[in-house]
């Protein structure tokens, strides 16, 4: 065994260590008391609803995976892909689903414990909620790195009789295709979970808050359990699968680019070592996220979370310097600066997102103020804020791409410049263990607040869970901005890898903007994200409509709900949203998979590359706008609920609820799903590359 192969064992070893830490966190969480019997019953109802949803969703996804596996086997026997690709596809989807399942299972067990801990102090509640989020964050990065590390050694053995250069070229080509399994699982989880959570949320808010004039998470609302279930299936399991796919995609794309850059095994192992360092750094950073017993404000909470993230980033900055210096050599130290570009871009995009979505700053407060003049001005103000918010992330990503390309040596070696862009994506995602923990903590805090309301806890407990929830909205919005930024860099690396793959077929590509095929592809690609969002938004509207009808029926027909004498039929709303989400997720998901194949076969590979670039540009801008608009509307409503502009129940509050309702599918269904859409289309192009090349009508 050579030194390179020994270094590649570090990734799975670090993954195993991280999973032991996850196991320790789980034991630590479960030691805490769930609270009163009523709190336990509420948590159990949410847990059972979440498990039932995932069971039904995983069954539907299994059918898709089995059919696709058979198709891939056929294509492999026809010589259009290597025989290991179908198996990599299956295992990629399995590990992605497993990460989401682990995270959601612990999230549903953490919420009532967070509520109970809030009786003692805000610090104890934060520690439990964040530990639940950390299980999700570390499970995602650990399983992704373990998956790649093990498959590397399997492929290395499988192709051991080949010459080294040829071997790593085939290995990276195969591993690039493996991301399709994770992308497919992520799309179904994100779209299905997003439709579920927002259908329940919109239905609960419109009938409960606006029509019946009862508080959020009121136990009299028949959709309240479905709403809490949705937080877990959409914002925990869905987000976990989403970022698992981003993380995996950035690594495999960079590894593939290492070969074309002429960096050989050194370029292959570098992103894996940086990712391993990121996991260890995230674990260390988590120990810095603590609150004192007297810390009671949201500012203390935000400082605690930032402290952990900055410690993690600092360790990565120092450690990556020595990794790149010793692996790639002093002559390639420009790649280190490319990594820093990605890391800094991720931090600044998160800061920008916080500015435009947090109620501490004037953009969101202006939306709250606009509620004084009605729902229409809330909508106008929110949309304009979301549109303005796209400028900074776009500029930052542009700077990161150019800086990483030229700093890594792109002016003299184009391929190594692209490798630098890939490393920038790896750098941006290197803190994912802790940043995803900060994101996944939000739904746990939200559920904790719901549990406090439904179990009628004291005002002090509800205030503490509300403080956690409010910060959770900001961290969730920041996480979405982070995911969108990394998606842009990862997709660019994937498109570059696809172009390199096509070059192996011996085809000369004319990618000039004056080429009508490229131009047509760009136009269609620019349209696809809007087309996709139309389906997902409409799906939420249709599913929410069914929930609204059911909630109104129960209020009208079941006497005693409003007086609290009789409990609503919670399970009916859970069942309605589950069935609706499973049905409505099919069409948008298939759109993402079929469009690149159809365009490639009918208009050619040059049009297909145009399609990918067009989807990347419009999808990135649209995703930022939708995520930030929705986040700002949500926090504008919460700002009014603190007592501003009349407080809860006022006309301004009802107007802000309308904005929040429109923003829900923006920020939690359509916007986040675009991350996966633009990457999945590139993955489909890569995995079907040979088939499209041989059967396209335009050569």
PyMOL commands that set and color helices and strands:
alter all, ss='L'
color gray80, all
select helices_A, chain A and resi 3-7+9-30+37-77+85-117+122-158+164-211+224-260+264-286+298-327+330-332+334-357+362-373+375-388+390-407+414-429+432-454+459-504+516-557+570-603+605-641+644-646+651-687+689-695
alter helices_A, ss='H'
color red, helices_A
deselect
rebuild
show_as cartoon
